Amino acid sequence: MKTDRTPQTNPILNSLGALLAVFLGLFYLQPASAAVITADFSGGADTWPGLAGEGWLNAWAQGGNGFPSSAVVLETGSLTPGKNRLQFTVEKNVSGADPSRRFYRRYDTAYVGAGHVVSFQFRLDSDPADLTHVQFLDASITTKSINDASWFIEATSGGNWRLYDGNSSTSVDTGLQLFQNNVYDFSIHVSPDTYVVTIRNLTTLGDDFTSGPLSYQGTNLVGGYLNFNVAPKGGSEANPSVAAISLGSISIQTIPEPGTVALMGAAVLLLLGHRLLKGRSNVGM
C-alpha cells in the first residue's frame, strides 16, 4: 500500500499568507513618511552659514539690531559627545536700544508636512546676568515678533522657561530655570492645530517638563523660519555685555501618519501569526 506523501495545505495558513501580502502591499504603497531635515554642523549644508539643500531652503542668516555678533562651528565643548556645536555670540555696546539679535534658517514645510517634530539642544555659555532673554520660535516670515510665530518659547535672565499659549500675554511656566552651562533638550511636536513641548535638562537629569496642547500665536501658522533670538542687556561702548549660546543636534522630522503606523502594526501581527501556524503545521507533518 502506497503512502500519500502529497503536502497538505492549511487553509488558515494560506489565508493569513494572502492577508499578509495585501497588508505589505498597502504599506509599500504609502507615501514616504520619514522625511528628516538636520543640522548637526558636520559640513556641507550642515555648517555655518550652510547651503540650501537637504530640506533647507537657504543658509543661516541674521536679523534684528546691528550689534556685533558672530557664529562659529566648534568641535570642542560639544552638547552631544562626538558632535559639533554652533555658537552664537552677541555683544551689546550701547544702552537703551532694542537688544535682540536673531539667527534663523528657512526650511521646506512641504518636505516634512504639517505634522512634525522640531528638536534641538541648547546651552547658555555666558553669564545669565548679561542676558535679557533667549527666544525660540517658528514663523512664516523672517521675524522676531511673537505675533507672527506659530510656537514660541522664552526664558529671561534668572527666570524659567515659558511656553506661549495663543498670545503674548498667556504663557505656561515650566518650572525649569535657565542655568548657565546646563544642556537642555527641546522637542516641539507640531500639529495643524496645536503644539506640545517637552524640555529635558540633560545636565541635572530628572528635571523634565511636558506641556499640554498649546495654541499658536499668530495667523500665519505655516512656519518655515526656525528662529533663535539672543538679547544681551546693559552694556556700553566702554563695558559691553556679551551673551553667548550654543546649539546642536537640530532636526525637523515628519510624524508618521496614523494609517501608516496601523498598517505596520497589522503587518507585524499577521507575520507573527503566519510564522506560528506555519511552525505548528510543519511539526504536525
C-alpha positions as CSV (number, residue, x, y, z in Angstrom):
1,M,0.0,0.0,0.0
2,K,1.4,3.3,-1.1
3,T,1.5,6.2,1.3
4,D,0.3,9.5,0.0
5,R,3.1,12.0,0.6
6,T,1.5,14.9,-1.1
7,P,2.0,18.0,1.2
8,Q,-1.3,19.0,2.8
9,T,-2.3,22.7,2.6
10,N,-3.6,24.6,5.6
11,P,-6.4,26.9,4.6
12,I,-5.9,29.1,7.6
13,L,-2.2,29.4,6.8
14,N,-3.0,30.2,3.2
15,S,-5.5,32.9,4.2
16,L,-3.0,34.5,6.6
17,G,-0.3,34.5,3.9
18,A,-2.7,36.2,1.5
19,L,-3.7,38.8,4.1
20,L,0.0,39.5,4.9
21,A,0.7,40.0,1.2
22,V,-2.1,42.5,1.0
23,F,-1.0,44.5,4.0
24,L,2.6,44.6,2.9
25,G,1.5,45.8,-0.5
26,L,-0.6,48.6,1.1
27,F,2.3,49.5,3.4
28,Y,4.7,49.9,0.5
29,L,2.1,52.0,-1.4
30,Q,2.0,54.5,1.5
31,P,3.8,57.8,0.8
32,A,7.3,58.3,2.3
33,S,6.8,59.4,5.9
34,A,10.2,59.6,7.4
35,A,11.4,62.9,6.0
36,V,14.1,64.5,8.2
37,I,15.9,67.8,8.0
38,T,19.0,68.0,10.1
39,A,21.7,70.4,11.2
40,D,24.5,68.8,13.2
41,F,27.1,71.1,11.7
42,S,29.2,68.3,10.3
43,G,29.9,70.0,6.9
44,G,28.3,70.7,3.5
45,A,24.8,72.1,4.0
46,D,25.4,71.4,7.7
47,T,27.8,74.2,8.6
48,W,27.8,78.0,9.1
49,P,26.3,79.7,7.2
50,G,25.5,76.4,5.3
51,L,23.9,75.9,1.9
52,A,20.4,75.3,0.5
53,G,19.6,71.6,0.2
54,E,18.6,68.5,2.2
55,G,15.3,70.2,3.2
56,W,16.8,73.6,3.9
57,L,15.7,76.4,1.5
58,N,18.7,78.7,2.3
59,A,21.7,79.3,4.5
60,W,21.6,80.6,8.1
61,A,21.0,84.4,8.3
62,Q,21.0,87.1,10.9
63,G,18.5,89.8,11.7
64,G,17.4,92.3,14.3
65,N,19.7,95.0,15.6
66,G,23.1,95.9,14.3
67,F,25.1,94.9,17.4
68,P,28.3,93.0,16.8
69,S,27.6,89.3,16.6
70,S,29.4,86.1,15.4
71,A,28.7,82.5,14.7
72,V,31.2,79.7,14.7
73,V,31.1,75.9,14.5
74,L,33.1,74.3,17.3
75,E,34.3,70.7,17.8
76,T,35.2,71.2,21.5
77,G,32.7,71.7,24.3
78,S,30.0,69.8,22.4
79,L,26.5,69.4,23.7
80,T,26.4,65.8,22.5
81,P,29.6,63.7,22.7
82,G,31.2,63.4,19.3
83,K,29.1,66.1,17.6
84,N,29.9,69.7,16.7
85,R,28.0,72.7,18.0
86,L,27.1,76.1,16.6
87,Q,27.9,79.0,19.0
88,F,26.2,82.4,18.6
89,T,27.7,85.4,20.4
90,V,26.0,88.9,20.6
91,E,27.7,91.9,22.1
92,K,25.7,94.9,23.3
93,N,27.8,98.1,23.3
94,V,25.1,100.7,23.8
95,S,22.3,101.3,26.2
96,G,18.6,102.0,25.7
97,A,18.3,100.2,22.3
98,D,16.4,97.1,21.2
99,P,18.9,94.3,22.3
100,S,17.5,91.4,20.3
101,R,19.6,89.7,17.7
102,R,18.2,86.7,15.8
103,F,19.7,83.8,13.9
104,Y,17.3,82.0,11.6
105,R,17.1,79.5,8.8
106,R,14.3,78.6,6.4
107,Y,13.2,75.0,5.9
108,D,10.8,73.4,3.4
109,T,7.5,72.9,5.2
110,A,6.1,70.7,2.4
111,Y,9.1,68.4,2.9
112,V,8.2,67.5,6.5
113,G,4.4,68.1,6.3
114,A,2.0,69.8,8.8
115,G,2.7,67.2,11.5
116,H,6.3,67.2,12.5
117,V,8.7,67.3,15.5
118,V,11.3,70.1,15.9
119,S,14.1,69.1,18.2
120,F,17.4,70.7,19.2
121,Q,19.9,71.0,22.1
122,F,20.7,74.3,23.7
123,R,23.2,75.7,26.3
124,L,23.7,79.2,27.7
125,D,27.5,79.7,27.6
126,S,27.6,83.2,29.1
127,D,26.7,84.7,32.5
128,P,22.9,85.0,32.9
129,A,23.5,88.5,34.4
130,D,24.4,89.7,30.9
131,L,21.3,88.3,29.3
132,T,17.8,89.8,28.8
133,H,16.3,86.8,27.2
134,V,16.6,83.9,24.7
135,Q,13.7,83.0,22.4
136,F,13.0,80.1,20.1
137,L,10.2,80.3,17.6
138,D,8.9,79.2,14.2
139,A,7.4,81.8,11.9
140,S,6.1,82.1,8.4
141,I,8.2,85.2,7.8
142,T,11.6,86.5,8.8
143,T,10.5,88.0,12.1
144,K,11.3,88.1,15.8
145,S,7.7,89.0,16.7
146,I,5.6,86.6,18.7
147,N,2.6,87.8,16.8
148,D,3.9,86.1,13.6
149,A,5.0,82.9,15.3
150,S,3.4,79.5,15.4
151,W,5.2,78.1,18.5
152,F,7.1,80.3,20.9
153,I,9.5,79.5,23.8
154,E,11.3,82.0,26.0
155,A,13.5,82.3,29.1
156,T,14.7,85.5,30.7
157,S,17.7,86.1,32.9
158,G,17.4,84.1,36.1
159,G,13.9,83.0,35.1
160,N,12.1,79.8,34.0
161,W,11.4,78.5,30.5
162,R,8.0,79.7,29.4
163,L,5.7,78.4,26.6
164,Y,3.3,80.9,25.0
165,D,-0.3,79.8,24.5
166,G,-2.2,81.7,21.9
167,N,-0.9,85.2,22.6
168,S,2.0,87.2,24.1
169,S,0.1,87.6,27.5
170,T,-0.7,84.0,28.1
171,S,2.2,81.6,28.9
172,V,2.9,78.3,30.8
173,D,5.6,78.4,33.4
174,T,7.6,75.1,33.0
175,G,9.2,75.4,36.4
176,L,12.6,74.7,34.8
177,Q,15.1,77.5,35.3
178,L,17.6,78.7,32.7
179,F,21.1,78.0,34.1
180,Q,24.5,78.7,32.6
181,N,26.3,75.7,31.2
182,N,23.3,73.4,31.5
183,V,22.4,71.5,28.4
184,Y,18.6,71.5,27.6
185,D,17.0,69.2,25.1
186,F,13.8,70.5,23.3
187,S,11.2,68.6,21.4
188,I,8.3,70.6,19.8
189,H,5.5,68.3,18.5
190,V,3.7,70.3,15.8
191,S,0.3,69.5,14.6
192,P,-2.1,71.5,12.3
193,D,-3.9,72.9,15.3
194,T,-1.7,72.9,18.4
195,Y,1.9,72.2,19.6
196,V,3.3,70.3,22.6
197,V,6.7,70.9,24.1
198,T,9.0,68.6,26.1
199,I,12.1,70.1,27.8
200,R,14.7,67.9,29.5
201,N,17.7,69.2,31.4
202,L,20.5,66.8,30.3
203,T,22.9,68.2,32.9
204,T,20.9,67.6,36.1
205,L,18.9,64.6,34.7
206,G,15.3,64.3,36.0
207,D,14.4,67.9,35.5
208,D,11.9,67.4,32.7
209,F,8.6,69.1,31.6
210,T,6.0,68.2,29.0
211,S,3.2,70.6,28.3
212,G,-0.4,70.0,27.3
213,P,-1.6,71.2,23.8
214,L,-0.8,74.9,23.3
215,S,-2.3,77.3,20.7
216,Y,-0.3,79.0,18.1
217,Q,0.5,82.7,18.4
218,G,-0.4,84.3,15.1
219,T,-2.5,83.8,12.0
220,N,0.5,82.7,9.8
221,L,0.7,79.1,11.1
222,V,2.6,77.5,8.3
223,G,6.0,78.2,9.8
224,G,9.2,77.6,7.9
225,Y,11.6,80.0,9.6
226,L,13.4,78.5,12.6
227,N,14.5,81.4,14.8
228,F,16.9,81.5,17.7
229,N,16.9,85.0,19.3
230,V,19.5,86.3,21.8
231,A,19.3,89.6,23.7
232,P,22.1,90.9,25.9
233,K,21.3,93.5,28.5
234,G,23.1,96.6,29.8
235,G,26.4,97.4,28.2
236,S,28.2,100.4,26.9
237,E,31.0,101.1,24.5
238,A,33.5,101.0,27.3
239,N,32.0,98.0,29.0
240,P,29.9,95.9,26.6
241,S,27.8,92.9,27.7
242,V,28.1,89.6,25.9
243,A,25.6,86.8,25.5
244,A,26.6,83.5,24.0
245,I,24.6,80.4,23.3
246,S,25.3,77.0,21.7
247,L,23.0,74.9,19.6
248,G,23.4,71.3,18.4
249,S,21.5,68.3,17.0
250,I,18.8,70.3,15.2
251,S,16.3,68.2,13.4
252,I,12.8,68.6,11.9
253,Q,11.2,65.2,11.4
254,T,7.8,64.1,9.9
255,I,5.4,62.4,12.3
256,P,4.2,59.2,10.6
257,E,0.5,59.2,9.6
258,P,-1.7,57.1,11.9
259,G,-2.7,54.9,8.9
260,T,0.9,54.0,8.2
261,V,1.5,53.1,11.8
262,A,-1.6,51.0,11.9
263,L,-0.6,49.1,8.8
264,M,2.8,48.5,10.2
265,G,1.3,47.0,13.4
266,A,-1.2,44.9,11.5
267,A,1.5,43.5,9.2
268,V,3.7,42.6,12.2
269,L,0.8,40.7,13.9
270,L,0.0,38.9,10.6
271,L,3.6,37.9,10.1
272,L,3.9,36.5,13.7
273,G,0.6,34.6,13.2
274,H,1.7,33.3,9.9
275,R,5.0,32.0,11.3
276,L,3.3,30.5,14.3
277,L,0.8,28.5,12.3
278,K,3.5,27.5,9.8
279,G,5.6,26.1,12.6
280,R,2.8,24.1,14.0
281,S,1.9,22.8,10.5
282,N,5.4,21.6,10.0
283,V,5.5,19.9,13.3
284,G,2.3,18.0,12.5
285,M,3.6,16.6,9.2
